[in-house]
Structure formats: structure tokens, C-alpha cells
Amino acid sequence: MRYFFEEYALDTDRRELHRGAKLVPITPQVFDLLHYLIKHRGRVVSKDDLISAVWNGRIVSDAALTTRLNAVRVAIGDSGDEQRFIKTMPRKGFRFVGAAQEVNTSTDEPVGWVVHDEDMTPRSSSPRLSIVVLPFANLSSDSEQDYFVDGVTESLTTDLSRISGSFVIGRHTAFTYRGKAANLKQVGRELNVRYVLEGSVQRRDSRLRVNVQLIDAESGTHLWADRFDKPVSNLFDLQDEIVAQLANALTAKLIAVEARRAERSMRPDATDLCFQGRACLNEATTANQLIQARSFFERALLIDPRSVGALLGIAVSDFQMASNLLADDRIACFSSAEKRVIEALSIAPDSSSAHMILGGVCIYTNRAVQGIAECEQALRLNRNDAYAHSSIGLAKYYLGRPAETEGHILNALRLSPRDSGAAAWLSVVGVAKLQLCADAEAADWLRRSIEANRNRAFGHFALSAALGLLGALDEARAAAKAGLALDPKFTLRRVLATRLSDNPAYLAGRKRICEGMRLAGVPDS
């Protein structure tokens, strides 16, 4: 077994600790302490736990234990003050808090490429979703902009570390490459990462331009590039906005790349299958696509019944079947999603994604206030969770406060303007406008939703309602026809079957929407 965290790799078969390609010398007891802490990183371990595991229950003084723990921290570049990896929990014990990834290996596997007889796909020894964010280059003539450029690098490193299943090289190591014309393949080998992100920042007059590119560190090929051109206002707000957009775009791209790698494997493990499921979810607009995504997560769960990624993947698949009006029995789908997400939270109580998904389920099952609380907890754990913002906007619609919806959706779009969920977010504003009887504005938002994703059936049905209420019946019928082409089983009965809220304003708005759809020719049942 190998455990990867930042630039370190702990090999339990060889009983070796590596920092990049370099062997870190440590004593057997220090190795055992580190191994035990990483292996049990999901909980706080007590002093008695450590003594029992490492010293076989022999009497050990507090001073001796402290000395060995300090040696562990020194070996992995940590300290008692910083506690990046090992956190002391006063009067309770210790916990390994770094983001670690497990890779099953055999002792005869070489470092580098691994090839199995029955699977001729090259496998890298570097962990999945492993990345280093190299210091961005300041292309401005003003050296005072260095602090801003460094801030982008540091914040992006922090935000990428929140991606489930990732590990990101720490900023202290990444900054040792500052100002060097680094060979990116060599950087990948030295740090044992699959991906390198590099970028530049240039300020000219009142605008700021950020260029980024994602490189496959093994082949040197460019995987993705983007440019962000923004007017300069408040630099700290601008930094937050740029980092959030970068992190959200990169998350989707990295998942897609890892999914393509997994497709080539003849022996996919639970993580491979979760990447394929997440990539499928990011593109899913139909019931069949969601069923396909769910099947990947179900297979992953058979391999690893405690896979949080698989549990959340099933929850999202079921949630989207119900929330996108693709299932007749929406209550059953929401119940299944809630069961899976609660199971995930029992394993990973600090998962921002789990809190966000649970918030969504609550919002759609007449518990909007509880749903908002869950989404706010998700934002405390991950301030850049665009879906949490959009879910709060939806909750305000169900609570009969549609005028507040637009602001929350705009926050989501600011954080992730090219998100695969943007079409759904835009349609939420559309139906909120219908609740406000602002039908022309609703039609504008719903057209934007369809432009963002023409394969999402509900956008067409909602637009048909707005156009029907405006009296544009020919256009309304055309929109309804487009929706039925995508989802032939859609009926008004499906809309009315689930009581999402008891709020009178919401119920009156829903009645208007159904009237508009009926005028457009959407069948009742």
C-alpha cells in the first residue's frame, strides 16, 4: 500500500517514506507512528491507541511519545505550530488531517510505469488527481503586483485541495520553482504528480488578464487552457473571483481527464469508476444518461462499500432524476438520495458536497429552511461551492421569496460561469420571475437557459409556460414540442405530483406555470 499526501509517498510494503523522488530516512517507530496516523486519518487516535499499536502496550512516557511525534512531523515537513498534517486535539489525541490518497501496490512493482499482463494500459505510479500549481508569472512591469500573483497561486492551491480524491502539492514546495525555467516532465517526476498547472498574470491600465494551462506531466501535452480578462476594481474581490472560476473549471476538466484514463483500464477500481460516473453526471441531461452514471457508482460501491464518492454519486443521480422531473415517482428518488447522502456524512461529516446535496434534497421535499442551513454549512466548508448558492436561490423560490432568488443564482454564475449546471440555475430564475408575474423577464432567462443547454427538457417546458402566459401561443407550442421531443413522457401530473412547498405564493406560482404549459399543449397526464 502507498499513501500519497502533498509531495510525500509512504510505502508500507517497502517501509519507505519518499519526498518526491528522494528517500526520507526515518526510524522504524517513527514510520509505524506515521503509518498508524494515516491509516486511521478518519478519526482522532488517543495516546493509548498509539502506544498499543506501536509499542505493543508497553509503558511509554509522555515525553517519549512527544519526541517520536515531533520526529514524524519533522520527517514530513510539519511542526507543532503549523500542524499541516498532524493535528493535536487537546485532551483527546491526534489526527492526521492532510489530504491523503491510497494506492494498492505489490512489493515488486517498480516506481514509474506499471504494466499488468491482462491490462496493457500504462499505469502511472503518481496518484490520481495529483497536481502542483506552479507560481504564476507576473508579466506586469509593476513588481508590486507580485503579492496579487502569489495570492492567486496560494488560494488556487487551497481550493483545488478540496476536490474529492485529490492531493495537491503544498505551496511551500511549489514556490521553490519560482523564477525557474522548469522542465514540466521533470517537475512531475520530482513531485510524483500527474498534472502541472502554470499561469501568468498581466495588468494593463484598468484590466487584468490571467492565462492558465494544464499540462499532463507524464507526456508534456497540453490538456486545457483558458484566459480570464477582468476589469480591475477591488483586487482582493477580483482575486477571489478568478480563483473560484479557475477552481470550478479545473475540477470539471480534471475529472473528465481522469475518467478517460479510467476507460482504458481493464481492471477499474472504485476510484476509476467514480471518476467515470462523475464525468457522466457532468454531461447528463436525460434519464438514460443518469441511469448510466448511477451504474458506475453502483459498481464502485460493490468494490468499496464505504466509498464516499460512490455514495454521493448515487445520491446525485437519484436527486437529478427527481429534481429535473425525469421520474414519475419523485419522492422515491429523493428518499433514496437522502439515504445515501446521510450514509456518506456518517463516514465524512465534513464533506461540503454531502451537505450541499442534503440541502438540495431538503429543499425539494418541503424542508427549505433546513435545506438552506445545510447549504450554508457547505459554504462554510467550501466558500466556492456554486451549487450551494444556487440551491439557496431555489429555496427562496419555494419559500415564496422569489425576488431574492436572482441574487443567489448570480453568485453561483460568478463562481462558475461555464458550469454544466448553469442551464438549471438560469431556469430557476426563470420560474422565480413567473412567480412574480414578470413573464417577459422569465422568458428571457429561460431562453438563456436553453442556450446554455438545449438538451435539457425542463428549460423548454418552462419557456413554453412563459410564452403561453404572454399569449405567444405559436412559440409556446414550439417550445413544448421541443421539450416533448427530449422527454416524451413529461406531463403536468409529474409537476403536480410532488408537494415541494406549502407556501401560498409558491403554490399560486406553480398554478400559473401549469396554466401556461397547458396553453402550450403540454399534456395533463
Secondary structure, DSSP 8 states (H G I E B T S, - for coil): -EEEETTEEEETTTTEEEETTEEE---HHHHHHHHHHHHTTTS-B-HHHHHHHHSTT----HHHHHHHHHHHHHHTT--TTT-SSEEEETTTEEEE-S-EEEE---TT--SSEEEETTEEEEEESS-TTEEEE---EE-SS-GGGHHHHHHHHHHHHHHHTTSTT-EE--HHHHGGGTT----HHHHHHHHT-SEEEEEEEEEETTEEEEEEEEEETTT--EEEEEEEEEE-S-HHHHHHHHHHHHHHHHHHHHHHHHHHHHHT-SS--HHHHHHHHHHHHHH--SHHHHHHHHHHHHHHHHH-TT-HHHHHHHHHHHHHHHHTT--S-HHHHHHHHHHHHHHHHHH-TT-HHHHHHHHHHHHHTT-HHHHHHHHHHHHHH-TT-HHHHHHHHHHHHHTT-GGGHHHHHHHHHHH-TT-TTHHHHHHHHHHHHHHTT-HHHHHHHHHHHHHH-TT-HHHHHHHHHHHHHHT-HHHHHHHHHHHHHH-TT--HHHHHSS-----HHHHHHHHHHHHHHHHHT----
